[in-house]
């Protein structure tokens, strides 16, 4: 039994990681000075080809990863961009992040992804943690940030791009669209269709609530009367859409038009309406937001607001890639606009 225990302890010790590979051990293996390894990492064009090959071979053999935060490499870039999003589960952001990541990787950068959960305090915590990793630039969704978070972002002195919104006073660069104009455009379209009543189902995040408020105000301005408002938790789900439509029916809403803050909520509204014997769009017209892939394939096909999510990610990446190497970027405010895509649901 003692032999078995000793064997297990020996095996456990063997599995424990040994001390991290250092720059000095790479230099020893390559037969060069540590300064040469540092030069090969930071300024490879200044190192002779044969020496560079030996250093790279030693790095590959040892699995060495340079500590870009170390004092000796403080002047080098981290080659890291940070991206902070409200939710990795919300499909509407996925295409933007994918486009952004693809673009920066083409230029040799990697993306560190953080999730704020639609909460300003959590966003500040994530920003604090991310900035400690010394990213070369940072990508944010939204323009609303806690005061201390704004101070930390500005104090970092790195390029910043805010997306999915618009403001004349961005932290650095903003790439997005006007949520007030979205709400107004949908209101203009639906009031022009002669509906008897109007409702809006929105998630309780700042951007969705801004669209809801603008929609309600414009409907009333155009003589459509008071808009019935329903809100969900931040985010989006089919279940929440069904629940909010059920609530509208209980409030007497069985004929009119509903604007939803996401296509997923819109799909839930359509399903619940149909489950209750209401026809879409004859009884209840539905407009979503985002033009996700499924929107054109619902029954009936969903009218929605299209945002070019791919272009937003690529433009945000281009702005940061230019700013990080001190190249000029022409516009601090980039308004990509939107379009109302009319389909059968409204």
C-alpha positions as CSV (number, residue, x, y, z in Angstrom):
1,X,0.0,0.0,0.0
2,X,2.8,2.4,0.9
3,X,4.4,1.6,-2.5
4,X,1.1,2.5,-4.2
5,X,0.8,5.8,-2.3
6,X,4.4,6.7,-3.1
7,X,3.8,5.9,-6.8
8,X,0.7,8.1,-6.8
9,X,2.6,11.0,-5.2
10,X,5.4,10.6,-7.7
11,X,2.9,10.6,-10.6
12,X,1.2,13.7,-9.1
13,X,4.5,15.6,-8.8
14,X,5.2,14.7,-12.4
15,X,2.0,16.2,-13.6
16,X,2.6,19.5,-11.8
17,X,3.8,22.3,-14.0
18,X,7.4,23.1,-13.6
19,X,8.6,26.7,-13.5
20,X,7.6,28.8,-16.5
21,X,10.0,28.9,-19.4
22,X,11.9,32.2,-19.2
23,X,13.4,34.4,-21.8
24,X,16.8,33.4,-20.4
25,X,16.2,29.7,-20.9
26,X,15.1,30.4,-24.5
27,X,18.4,32.4,-25.0
28,X,20.4,29.5,-23.6
29,X,18.8,27.0,-25.9
30,X,19.3,29.3,-28.9
31,X,22.9,30.1,-27.9
32,X,22.3,33.8,-27.9
33,X,22.1,36.6,-25.3
34,X,18.7,37.4,-23.6
35,X,18.8,40.8,-25.3
36,X,18.9,39.1,-28.7
37,X,15.8,37.1,-27.9
38,X,14.0,40.3,-26.8
39,X,15.1,42.0,-30.0
40,X,13.9,39.0,-32.1
41,X,10.5,39.3,-30.4
42,X,10.1,43.1,-30.7
43,X,12.1,44.0,-33.8
44,X,12.7,40.8,-35.8
45,X,13.9,42.9,-38.8
46,X,16.9,44.0,-36.8
47,X,18.1,40.4,-36.2
48,X,20.2,38.4,-38.7
49,X,18.1,35.7,-40.5
50,X,20.1,32.8,-39.1
51,X,19.9,34.1,-35.5
52,X,16.2,34.8,-35.9
53,X,15.6,31.2,-37.1
54,X,17.5,29.8,-34.0
55,X,15.5,32.0,-31.6
56,X,12.2,31.0,-33.3
57,X,13.1,27.4,-33.1
58,X,14.0,27.7,-29.4
59,X,10.7,29.4,-28.8
60,X,8.8,26.7,-30.6
61,X,10.6,23.9,-28.7
62,X,10.1,25.4,-25.3
63,X,6.6,26.8,-25.8
64,X,7.8,30.1,-24.5
65,X,5.2,32.9,-24.3
66,X,6.6,36.4,-23.8
67,X,5.2,38.5,-21.0
68,X,4.2,41.6,-22.9
69,X,3.5,43.4,-19.6
70,X,7.0,43.0,-18.3
71,X,9.2,46.0,-17.9
72,X,11.7,44.9,-20.6
73,X,8.9,44.7,-23.2
74,X,6.9,47.7,-22.0
75,X,7.4,49.6,-25.2
76,X,5.9,46.8,-27.4
77,X,2.3,46.5,-28.3
78,X,0.2,43.7,-26.8
79,X,-1.4,42.9,-30.2
80,X,-4.6,42.5,-28.2
81,X,-7.9,44.3,-28.8
82,X,-10.6,44.1,-26.1
83,X,-14.3,43.8,-26.9
84,X,-17.0,44.2,-24.3
85,X,-20.5,43.3,-25.2
86,X,-23.8,43.2,-23.1
87,X,-24.4,39.5,-23.8
88,X,-22.8,36.8,-25.8
89,X,-26.2,35.0,-25.9
90,X,-27.9,37.8,-27.9
91,X,-27.7,36.9,-31.6
92,X,-28.0,40.5,-32.7
93,X,-24.4,41.2,-31.6
94,X,-22.8,38.0,-32.9
95,X,-22.4,39.1,-36.5
96,X,-20.8,42.4,-35.5
97,X,-18.3,40.7,-33.2
98,X,-17.5,38.1,-35.8
99,X,-16.9,40.7,-38.4
100,X,-14.8,42.8,-36.0
101,X,-12.7,39.8,-34.9
102,X,-12.1,38.6,-38.5
103,X,-10.9,42.1,-39.5
104,X,-8.5,42.6,-36.7
105,X,-7.1,39.1,-36.9
106,X,-6.2,39.8,-40.5
107,X,-3.8,42.5,-39.2
108,X,-2.3,40.2,-36.6
109,X,-4.4,41.1,-33.5
110,X,-6.3,38.9,-31.2
111,X,-9.6,39.8,-29.4
112,X,-10.3,39.4,-25.7
113,X,-14.0,39.2,-25.2
114,X,-15.8,40.4,-22.0
115,X,-19.5,40.4,-21.1
116,X,-21.1,43.3,-19.2
117,X,-24.6,41.8,-18.7
118,X,-26.4,45.1,-19.6
119,X,-25.2,46.5,-16.2
120,X,-23.1,49.6,-16.0
121,X,-21.4,48.5,-12.7
122,X,-20.5,45.2,-14.3
123,X,-19.2,46.9,-17.4
124,X,-16.9,49.0,-15.2
125,X,-15.6,45.9,-13.5
126,X,-14.9,44.3,-16.8
127,X,-13.2,47.4,-18.2
128,X,-11.0,47.6,-15.1
129,X,-9.9,44.0,-15.5
130,X,-9.4,44.3,-19.3
131,X,-7.4,47.5,-19.1
132,X,-5.1,45.7,-16.6
133,X,-4.1,43.4,-19.5
134,X,-3.0,46.5,-21.5
135,X,-5.0,46.1,-24.7
136,X,-3.9,48.2,-27.6
137,X,-7.6,49.3,-28.2
138,X,-11.1,48.6,-26.9
139,X,-14.4,48.0,-28.6
140,X,-17.6,48.8,-26.7
141,X,-21.3,48.3,-27.4
142,X,-23.3,51.3,-26.3
143,X,-22.5,54.9,-25.3
144,X,-23.8,54.8,-21.8
145,X,-21.0,54.2,-19.2
146,X,-20.7,54.9,-15.4
147,X,-18.7,58.0,-14.7
148,X,-15.8,56.2,-13.1
149,X,-15.8,53.8,-16.1
150,X,-15.5,56.7,-18.5
151,X,-12.6,58.2,-16.5
152,X,-10.7,54.9,-16.6
153,X,-11.3,54.5,-20.4
154,X,-10.1,58.0,-21.1
155,X,-7.1,57.7,-18.7
156,X,-6.0,54.6,-20.6
157,X,-5.0,56.7,-23.6
158,X,-5.8,54.0,-26.1
159,X,-8.1,54.1,-29.1
160,X,-11.8,53.4,-28.3
161,X,-14.7,52.7,-30.5
162,X,-18.3,52.7,-29.2
163,X,-20.9,50.9,-31.4
164,X,-24.7,50.2,-31.7
165,X,-25.6,53.8,-30.9
166,X,-24.7,57.4,-32.0
167,X,-23.6,60.5,-30.1
168,X,-22.0,63.8,-31.1
169,X,-19.6,63.4,-28.1
170,X,-18.0,59.9,-28.3
171,X,-15.2,58.8,-26.0
172,X,-13.1,58.5,-29.2
173,X,-15.0,57.1,-32.2
174,X,-18.6,56.0,-32.5
175,X,-20.0,53.7,-35.2
176,X,-23.7,53.1,-35.1
177,X,-27.1,54.5,-35.8
178,X,-29.8,56.7,-34.3
179,X,-32.3,54.8,-32.1
180,X,-34.7,57.7,-31.9
181,X,-34.9,57.8,-35.7
182,X,-35.6,54.0,-35.7
183,X,-38.6,54.4,-33.4
184,X,-39.8,57.4,-35.4
185,X,-39.5,55.6,-38.8
186,X,-41.4,52.5,-37.6
187,X,-44.1,54.8,-36.1
188,X,-44.4,56.7,-39.4
189,X,-44.7,53.4,-41.3
190,X,-47.3,51.8,-39.0
191,X,-49.5,54.9,-38.6
192,X,-49.5,55.2,-42.4
193,X,-51.1,51.7,-42.5
194,X,-54.2,52.8,-40.7
195,X,-54.0,50.7,-37.6
196,X,-56.5,51.2,-34.8
197,X,-54.1,50.8,-31.9
198,X,-50.4,50.5,-31.2
199,X,-48.2,48.7,-28.7
200,X,-44.5,48.3,-28.1
201,X,-42.7,45.3,-26.5
202,X,-39.1,46.2,-25.5
203,X,-36.3,44.9,-23.5
204,X,-35.3,47.1,-20.6
205,X,-31.9,48.1,-21.8
206,X,-31.0,51.7,-22.7
207,X,-31.0,51.3,-26.5
208,X,-34.3,49.4,-26.7
209,X,-36.0,51.8,-24.3
210,X,-34.9,54.7,-26.4
211,X,-36.5,53.2,-29.5
212,X,-39.7,52.4,-27.5
213,X,-39.9,56.0,-26.2
214,X,-39.4,57.5,-29.7
215,X,-41.9,55.1,-31.2
216,X,-44.6,56.0,-28.6
217,X,-44.0,59.7,-28.9
218,X,-44.2,59.7,-32.7
219,X,-47.3,57.6,-32.8
220,X,-49.0,60.0,-30.5
221,X,-47.8,63.0,-32.5
222,X,-49.3,61.5,-35.6
223,X,-52.7,61.0,-33.9
224,X,-52.4,57.3,-33.1
225,X,-53.2,57.7,-29.5
226,X,-51.4,56.3,-26.4
227,X,-49.2,53.3,-27.1
228,X,-49.5,50.3,-24.8
229,X,-46.0,49.6,-23.4
230,X,-44.6,46.2,-22.3
231,X,-41.1,45.6,-21.2
232,X,-39.0,42.5,-20.5
233,X,-35.7,41.9,-18.8
234,X,-32.6,43.1,-20.7
235,X,-31.9,40.7,-23.6
236,X,-34.3,38.8,-25.8
237,X,-36.1,35.5,-25.9
238,X,-39.1,34.0,-27.7
239,X,-40.7,33.1,-24.3
240,X,-40.6,36.8,-23.2
241,X,-42.3,37.8,-26.5
242,X,-45.1,35.3,-25.9
243,X,-45.5,36.5,-22.3
244,X,-45.7,40.2,-23.3
245,X,-48.2,39.5,-26.1
246,X,-50.3,37.5,-23.6
247,X,-50.2,40.5,-21.3
248,X,-51.3,42.8,-24.2
249,X,-54.3,40.5,-24.9
250,X,-55.2,40.6,-21.3
251,X,-55.2,44.4,-21.5
252,X,-57.6,44.2,-24.4
253,X,-55.2,44.6,-27.3
254,X,-56.5,42.2,-30.0
255,X,-56.3,44.5,-33.0
256,X,-53.5,46.8,-34.0
257,X,-49.7,47.0,-34.6
258,X,-46.9,45.9,-32.3
259,X,-43.3,47.1,-32.6
260,X,-40.8,44.9,-30.8
261,X,-37.2,45.7,-29.8
262,X,-35.8,42.5,-31.3
263,X,-36.8,39.9,-33.9
264,X,-36.8,37.2,-31.2
265,X,-39.4,39.1,-29.2
266,X,-41.3,39.7,-32.4
267,X,-41.4,36.0,-33.2
268,X,-42.7,35.3,-29.7
269,X,-45.4,38.0,-30.2
270,X,-46.4,36.4,-33.5
271,X,-46.6,32.9,-32.1
272,X,-48.7,34.0,-29.1
273,X,-51.0,36.0,-31.3
274,X,-51.6,33.0,-33.6
275,X,-52.0,30.6,-30.7
276,X,-54.8,32.8,-29.5
277,X,-56.6,32.7,-32.8
278,X,-55.4,36.2,-33.9
279,X,-54.3,36.6,-37.5
280,X,-51.0,38.2,-38.4
281,X,-51.1,40.8,-40.0
282,X,-54.9,41.1,-40.4
283,X,-55.6,41.4,-36.6
284,X,-52.1,42.1,-35.2
285,X,-49.3,43.5,-37.4
286,X,-45.8,42.9,-36.0
287,X,-42.5,44.7,-36.6
288,X,-39.2,43.4,-35.2
289,X,-35.8,44.8,-35.0
290,X,-32.4,43.5,-36.3
291,X,-33.3,41.5,-39.4
292,X,-31.8,38.3,-38.0
293,X,-31.5,35.4,-40.4
294,X,-34.8,33.8,-39.5
295,X,-36.9,37.0,-39.9
296,X,-37.4,36.4,-43.6
297,X,-38.5,32.8,-43.0
298,X,-41.1,33.2,-40.3
299,X,-44.8,32.7,-41.2
300,X,-45.7,35.2,-42.2
301,X,-42.3,36.7,-43.0
302,X,-41.4,39.4,-40.5
303,X,-41.2,43.1,-41.2
304,X,-38.2,44.4,-39.3
305,X,-35.5,47.1,-39.1
306,X,-32.3,46.1,-40.8
307,X,-28.9,47.2,-39.3
308,X,-25.8,46.3,-41.3
309,X,-24.2,44.4,-38.4
310,X,-21.3,43.1,-40.6
311,X,-20.4,46.6,-41.8
312,X,-20.6,47.9,-38.2
313,X,-18.0,45.4,-37.0
314,X,-15.7,45.9,-40.0
315,X,-15.9,49.7,-39.7
316,X,-15.2,49.6,-36.0
317,X,-12.2,47.4,-36.6
318,X,-10.9,49.7,-39.4
319,X,-11.2,52.7,-37.1
320,X,-9.2,51.1,-34.3
321,X,-6.6,49.6,-36.7
322,X,-6.0,53.1,-38.0
323,X,-6.0,54.8,-34.6
324,X,-3.7,52.3,-33.0
325,X,-0.9,53.1,-35.5
326,X,-1.6,56.8,-35.4
327,X,-3.1,56.9,-38.9
328,X,-5.8,59.5,-39.5
329,X,-9.5,58.4,-39.2
330,X,-11.7,60.9,-40.9
331,X,-14.8,60.8,-38.8
332,X,-15.3,60.6,-35.0
333,X,-19.0,59.9,-35.7
334,X,-20.0,57.3,-38.2
335,X,-23.7,56.9,-38.7
336,X,-24.4,53.8,-40.7
337,X,-28.2,54.3,-40.8
338,X,-30.9,51.6,-41.0
339,X,-33.8,50.6,-43.2
340,X,-37.3,49.3,-42.6
341,X,-37.6,46.0,-44.4
342,X,-41.3,45.5,-45.2
343,X,-42.5,41.9,-45.3
344,X,-45.9,40.2,-44.8
345,X,-46.2,40.5,-41.0
346,X,-46.9,44.2,-41.2
